[in-house]
């Protein structure tokens, strides 16, 4: 009996041990299955986000084609488009394309793409344009300019090597090489906006604000838990930082809304100028005569072009008193420094009609322009001469009247003077070709999600990917 009891106890212990082993194996198998499933869900979420990117690219290309056919520079149809971009069901999950609303509109999430040309170009903006960025100092500004500039060289030393000189107010590679870890200054254009963190004086708080992962959303918007429990004191006002206002990836083709090459009034002959709708032969002749004495520095100078006989001192017996039927009745006079005054051949209304067909920029591409139809107040005040009140007036105009058809329409904005217009007309545009797409895919059952950001340039016949980031 005792032996039989011992055997029974042994069997029971074996069964217990076997049960523990089986349970352990099953638990491990379950964990493995969960890991595999989670990985599979993340892969599927990735492709859902990619589907959102592809939908946005297709709609952007379609929008560009439609705008060219109708000769419109801007429609704004895809900037706030919940129908096409909010929680679109596909397979086991859904995707959405999102952007953050401007600070002036309270922030928050909008379903749509964002305009890369609503931002200030970090590589092309002048030093004075950076001064209105919150927290910018003269030392930081000097360091930024020095970082993006090709370093001047001193004469070769006794060993034959050249040494970079220090840019006033900036920092050269000697400073950065003294850091731990050491690194060289770029000495050329910024490759990314985040590269600013390598520049002396630029802190994460200045560049990123409350957007540590630079995905276009404040951290509290990514994770509602960051806002605290219900009933708790609200967090301090968030800040998006400079990164929300800057870009290194924007460029436009130097064409009009219909996709046709623009005409340069500084170099075009009379026949080419008169082919522009609204420019008569007499006006074309007057432009050619005027530029022989005064170089056209901006489109604003066209408002100062007087009849040809006025440019020639009245040699044809017409004193430029407005009797020319093509004069347009513009009695503003020459406010841009020309010696001529009186009637001019191009009125403000005519300039608004022809501005999109004209350009004083050379080359087929024009990078770094700011789209006045989409730029935020924080970006607009970085334009020369544009105070906060004028920037707000520009935003109010486009909200109440509609999008600007061309840059000359800025002259209709309350507070806009010809002096300010002359400073900014070559820095702005009313059309964009570079766009930022932030897409998120999510699996319904597990909640797994993936987010990606793609910056694209929409050409006449292709779509070029300029930047790609994942795991935002």
QUITAQUI-V151027 format. One line per field, one symbol per residue. ss: DSSP state (H for helix, E for strand, - for the rest). phi: phi as a letter, one per 30 degrees, with the letter a starting at -180 (. if undefined). burial: 1 if it has 9 or more other ideal C-beta (glycine too) atoms within 8 Angstrom, else 0. A space follows every 10 residues. Layout:
BEGIN
ss->???
phi->???
burial->???
END
This chain:
BEGIN
ss->-HHHHHHHHH HHHHHHHHHH HHHHHHHHHH HHHHHHHHHH HHHHHHHHHH HHHHHHHHHH HHHHHHHHHH ---------- -HHHH--EEE --EEEEEEEE --HHH---EE E--EEHHH-E E-----HHHH -------HHH HHHHHHHH-- --E------- ---E------ --HHHHH--- ---------- --HHHHHH-- ---HHHHH-- --------HH HH-HHHH--- ---------- -HHHHEE--- EEE-E----- E-E------H HHHH------ HHHHHHHHHH H-------HH HHHH---HHH H--------- ---------E ---------- ---E---HHH HHHHHHHE-- ----EEE--E E-----HHHH -------HHH HHHHHHHHHH ------HHHH HH-----HHH HHHHHHHEE- ---EEEEEEE EEE-----EE EEEEEEEE-- --EEEEEEEE --
phi->.ddddddddd dddddddddd dddddddddd dddddddddd dddddedddd dddddddddd dddddddddc hcdabidcdb bddcbchdda idbabbcbbc deedcjiicb cldbcdcdcd ddccddeddd dddejdcddd ddddddddcd ddcdeeddci ccbddcdeic acdedddddb ddacddiadd dbdddeddde jdcedddchc bdchcjbded ddbedddjde idddddedbd idedccabbb abddbdddic edccddbddd ddddddejcd dddddddddd ddcbddcade dddcdceedd dciidcicdi cjdddcdiid cdicccjddd ajdbdbdddd dddceddcac dcjdbbdidc dddbddeddd dddeicdedd dddddddddd cjdddaddde dddejdcddd eddcddcbbc bbbcbccccb cbdddcidbb bbbbcbcccd babcdcabbb hd
burial->0000000000 0000000000 0000000000 0000001100 1101111111 1110111011 1011011100 0011010110 1001100100 0011111111 1110001011 1111111111 1110100011 0010010011 1111111100 1001001000 0001111011 1110111000 0000111001 0010111111 0100011111 1001111111 1100010000 0000000101 1111111111 1111011000 0111100001 0111010010 0111111111 1000010111 1111111111 1101000101 0101011101 0001010101 0111111101 1101111101 0000011111 1111111111 1111110001 1111101100 0011111111 1010010101 1111101111 1111111111 1110000111 1111111110 0010001000 01
END
